[in-house]
Amino acid sequence: MKKRIAIIGAWISGLTLANRLNSTFEVVVLEKSRGIGDRLATRQAEPFAFDHGTQFFTARDKKFTQFITPYLRSGIVQEWIGKVVTLEVNKKTTNRLWFEPHYVACPGMNNLCKKMADGINIRLNCEVAPLSFKDSKSWHLVDKNGESLGEFDLVISTVPPVQTCKLFNTFLPENTSISNSKFLACFTMMFGFHKKWDKTWIGAKVHNSPIEWIAVNSSKPGRNDNHTALVVHSSNTWAEEHVNDDLQQTEIFLRRELNKILNIELSFPDYFSLHRWRYALLSKSHDDKTRNTPYFDTNLNLACVGDWGSRSRIEDAWIDANELADKILM
Ligand SMILES: Cc1cc2nc3c(=O)[nH]c(=O)nc-3n(C[C@H](O)[C@H](O)[C@H](O)COP(=O)(O)OP(=O)(O)OC[C@H]3O[C@@H](n4cnc5c(N)ncnc54)[C@H](O)[C@@H]3O)c2cc1C
């Protein structure tokens, strides 16, 4: 009989693992959301669509490049090309060079994971409760309502560190690299306008502002560019300081800050939404090159992996998930 593995989280880390382990083990992916995507999500609000988490991804690693090649051939992944600028209040707009290809999934960011989910046994709407019981052989998982999810020989968490620590509870030793990882928040504003985007740039990095990034989402390949869909990220430092603030006040403040930067009428969008990411990106200085290997306890049969190992990037999450899969398959 094949060993049973539960993978918690159906996004890039979880699905990468599931694809690697599926033929050797009986794999079940347990995902709390009703769809696949999460931080690589796409918000549909016809006729607008917003990739309100991950904006794009790079492919610096040879194996990751090989992984995306078939998706590039089929058009599910495409390069996002256009002018990117740097903006700052009262300063001249300057061009910003992208020195490597920036890829997006089409028609929305979540489509890559949807394709990766083909042939995988995934249970959606299934929030796993903190682990509490293991007999000599297996883990007994239950969902947040106490319903049994079955018995598993190995449990792998791919959810962000704070949530993994809650899930693994006292079974995770103190002072592991995962328990020491800190994730920062981010606020995302989504604006939709029933008119074409009329500026020459498609993305803007913002300096010295609580706003950090503006993307013309409708300019990405495979999107509807007869309308304008803007995705605006706050800076992570600002968001972390204000993560528990009243959302209405946050919206008023961030919209006012955006108005100072963008010289366009933003007061009456045809669509608006604000999203709060409590755990968006790993807190790490740019020159910190440390890399934490995935956690794998072969005595307890527990493992965790995600984008806390090196950087919060799709490519790094994929690399680390493969490293854990190699160890499990060894
Ligand atoms: C605002 C923002 C912007 C970003 N921009 C970029 C970018 O431009 N480029 C880039 O490369 N990366 C970017 N990232 C980072 C990128 O999104 C992550 O590195 C990547 O999504 C990590 O994938 P993951 O599978 O490790 O984790 P996640 O995407 O967090 O997946 C974990 C999954 O576990 C599920 N889950 C959580 N708890 C439970 C539970 N108890 N039971 C069951 N399921 C559970 C969640 O619903 C989720 O689907 C960005 C992230 C954010 C938030």
PDBQT file of the ligand as one rigid body, heavy atoms in Angstrom, charges set to zero:
ROOT
HETATM    1  C1  LIG A 401       1.002  41.407  -2.181  1.00  0.00    +0.000 C 
HETATM    2  C2  LIG A 401       1.985  40.361  -2.646  1.00  0.00    +0.000 A 
HETATM    3  C3  LIG A 401       2.814  40.617  -3.731  1.00  0.00    +0.000 A 
HETATM    4  C4  LIG A 401       3.726  39.650  -4.166  1.00  0.00    +0.000 A 
HETATM    5  N1  LIG A 401       4.467  39.891  -5.274  1.00  0.00    +0.000 NA
HETATM    6  C5  LIG A 401       5.272  38.912  -5.763  1.00  0.00    +0.000 A 
HETATM    7  C6  LIG A 401       5.942  39.102  -7.007  1.00  0.00    +0.000 A 
HETATM    8  O1  LIG A 401       5.750  40.120  -7.691  1.00  0.00    +0.000 OA
HETATM    9  N2  LIG A 401       6.756  38.104  -7.448  1.00  0.00    +0.000 N 
HETATM   10  C7  LIG A 401       6.938  36.921  -6.749  1.00  0.00    +0.000 A 
HETATM   11  O2  LIG A 401       7.682  36.056  -7.223  1.00  0.00    +0.000 OA
HETATM   12  N3  LIG A 401       6.292  36.732  -5.577  1.00  0.00    +0.000 NA
HETATM   13  C8  LIG A 401       5.472  37.683  -5.071  1.00  0.00    +0.000 A 
HETATM   14  N4  LIG A 401       4.790  37.482  -3.908  1.00  0.00    +0.000 N 
HETATM   15  C9  LIG A 401       5.100  36.279  -3.115  1.00  0.00    +0.000 C 
HETATM   16  C10 LIG A 401       4.409  35.019  -3.641  1.00  0.00    +0.000 C 
HETATM   17  O3  LIG A 401       3.024  35.238  -3.697  1.00  0.00    +0.000 OA
HETATM   18  C11 LIG A 401       4.711  33.873  -2.685  1.00  0.00    +0.000 C 
HETATM   19  O4  LIG A 401       6.095  33.669  -2.645  1.00  0.00    +0.000 OA
HETATM   20  C12 LIG A 401       4.061  32.545  -3.107  1.00  0.00    +0.000 C 
HETATM   21  O5  LIG A 401       2.692  32.732  -3.390  1.00  0.00    +0.000 OA
HETATM   22  C13 LIG A 401       4.231  31.532  -1.999  1.00  0.00    +0.000 C 
HETATM   23  O6  LIG A 401       3.499  30.387  -2.321  1.00  0.00    +0.000 OA
HETATM   24  P1  LIG A 401       3.264  29.257  -1.228  1.00  0.00    +0.000 P 
HETATM   25  O7  LIG A 401       2.625  28.127  -1.911  1.00  0.00    +0.000 OA
HETATM   26  O8  LIG A 401       4.552  28.985  -0.520  1.00  0.00    +0.000 OA
HETATM   27  O9  LIG A 401       2.311  29.926  -0.119  1.00  0.00    +0.000 OA
HETATM   28  P2  LIG A 401       0.812  30.480  -0.204  1.00  0.00    +0.000 P 
HETATM   29  O10 LIG A 401       0.560  31.152  -1.504  1.00  0.00    +0.000 OA
HETATM   30  O11 LIG A 401       0.621  31.300   1.036  1.00  0.00    +0.000 OA
HETATM   31  O12 LIG A 401      -0.086  29.180  -0.131  1.00  0.00    +0.000 OA
HETATM   32  C14 LIG A 401      -0.450  28.598   1.098  1.00  0.00    +0.000 C 
HETATM   33  C15 LIG A 401      -1.865  28.049   0.971  1.00  0.00    +0.000 C 
HETATM   34  O13 LIG A 401      -2.243  27.433   2.209  1.00  0.00    +0.000 OA
HETATM   35  C16 LIG A 401      -3.622  27.699   2.459  1.00  0.00    +0.000 C 
HETATM   36  N5  LIG A 401      -3.843  27.545   3.917  1.00  0.00    +0.000 N 
HETATM   37  C17 LIG A 401      -3.425  28.351   4.927  1.00  0.00    +0.000 A 
HETATM   38  N6  LIG A 401      -3.801  27.833   6.130  1.00  0.00    +0.000 NA
HETATM   39  C18 LIG A 401      -4.441  26.656   5.857  1.00  0.00    +0.000 A 
HETATM   40  C19 LIG A 401      -5.039  25.637   6.672  1.00  0.00    +0.000 A 
HETATM   41  N7  LIG A 401      -5.056  25.707   8.024  1.00  0.00    +0.000 N 
HETATM   42  N8  LIG A 401      -5.631  24.561   6.068  1.00  0.00    +0.000 NA
HETATM   43  C20 LIG A 401      -5.621  24.444   4.709  1.00  0.00    +0.000 A 
HETATM   44  N9  LIG A 401      -5.052  25.377   3.881  1.00  0.00    +0.000 NA
HETATM   45  C21 LIG A 401      -4.462  26.459   4.446  1.00  0.00    +0.000 A 
HETATM   46  C22 LIG A 401      -3.823  29.115   1.955  1.00  0.00    +0.000 C 
HETATM   47  O14 LIG A 401      -5.185  29.373   1.648  1.00  0.00    +0.000 OA
HETATM   48  C23 LIG A 401      -2.924  29.115   0.694  1.00  0.00    +0.000 C 
HETATM   49  O15 LIG A 401      -3.638  28.750  -0.476  1.00  0.00    +0.000 OA
HETATM   50  C24 LIG A 401       3.835  38.414  -3.476  1.00  0.00    +0.000 A 
HETATM   51  C25 LIG A 401       2.983  38.147  -2.388  1.00  0.00    +0.000 A 
HETATM   52  C26 LIG A 401       2.045  39.110  -2.002  1.00  0.00    +0.000 A 
HETATM   53  C27 LIG A 401       1.096  38.784  -0.883  1.00  0.00    +0.000 C 
ENDROOT
TORSDOF 0
